[in-house]
């Protein structure tokens, strides 16, 4: 088990998940708490806008309950894409996944 950061989520999720606390290893991993606001901004522990530009993964769950994992893409600090990880467009490093091309080597 490594270090992580926590995201408190006010943003409406795209499915039935009602959790408000998530973990992520996509940020600094220093046990800091961030807030994903209802308007789609990511704030740090002091309430300052992070201006994040990139992709992060956030997840929550337990061994006995459901596992919820999401991909969130931010452009100039604004959340522009939030989907379950099963529909992710980016890999864990934040790079765009390319669909395989039939007949390509």
Buried (B, 14 or more C-beta within 10 A) or exposed (E): EEEBBBBEBEBEBEEEBEBEEBBBBBBEEEEBEBBBBEEBBBBBEEEEEBEBEEBBBBBBBEEEEEEBBBBBBBEEBBBEEBBBBEEBEBEEEEEEEEEEEEEEE
